Amino acid sequence: MTAAACHPEHSTVQRTVEAPGTRSERREAPRSDDAKAAPACHPERRPKAEVKGSPAESAEGLFDLHCHLDFAEDPAELAAGLAERGVGCLSVTVTPEGYGRAADLLGACGNVRVGAGLHPWWVEAGPAGEDAAERAAANAAASRYVGEVGLDFGTAHASTRDAQIAAFERIARACAAEGGKVLSIHAVKSAGKVLDVLEHAGALAENACIFHWFSGTSDELQRAIRAGCRFSVGPHMLASKRGRAYAQAVPAKRLLLETDEPPASGTPVPPGEFARLLQSALAEVAALRREDPVVLADRIARTSRDMLARP
């Protein structure tokens, strides 16, 4: 089954934000509530029950298990370009409002699944933050795909640590109650606490929990592996010695690929660059693991299809 392409009829509202290169500064500010999300794809082209990353008959294909298509100036056009290149993806969001817009724009794109997210950088303390967490948990309960969610205990976000934990606990409980979810998880200096929250909520048992760009300790990595977690690996993770070591240590059946692109709102990343980044990451991981790249690509494609297939 070939991924259905999207043919956009309208462009989305442009968003402007600076895009520094560090991980701690790469995400966008949410668009205002009055941003108008126009229909992205022809309504008669409904999402397929399975994402296929390649039109080829083999199990090989390219899959991006953590990207931000809604950061593009025209998400539907980008999704269409990815479909033409045989790329299937999980496009995560950072706020409940962003999820609603992305679902409207990308919901009819057969090669894209949209995650219901509340990124820890956007968590606020106080009533406004509690309301956002409640809406994020409701979105998580209603969607098979959840992300980007998690915790960030880096210096820049230390002031919202307690609010982050409360929000993530709420989302984890919603996922545990429903089951059958695919979560894309952000964990900076917090992997142990993320696992604590998931375990206490019971969210590990019936859901697929994917650590995006894992950067915890080796002990935390082993704990996550024992808990059954998956790991999406991309160029950013492979840029560090620790990230390369972790890409070797993850069991093959738990390994996925990601780009984490675009890096910020309004930053253009053409669809061909997504494919190039995924192919480059695949080649590097295969070399690190001393595995046949064709065999590894086949295995990752099969795992990715399992993650992106609708029940």
ABEGO torsion letter per residue (X at the ends): XBBBBBBBABBBBBBBBBBBABAAAABBBBBBAABBBBBABBAABBBBABBBABABABABEBBBABBBAAABABAAAAAAAAAAAGBBBBBBBABAAAAAAAAAAAAABAABBBBBBBBAAABBBEAAAAAAAAAAAAAAAABABBOBBEBBABAAAAAAAAAAAAAAAAAAAAAAAAEGBBBBBBBBGAAAAAAAAAAAAGAAAABBBBBBGBABBAAAAAAAAAAGBBBBBBAAAAABAAAAAAAAABBAAABBBBAGOBABBGBBBBAAAAAAAAAAAAAAAAAAAGBBAAAAAAAAAAAAAAAABBX
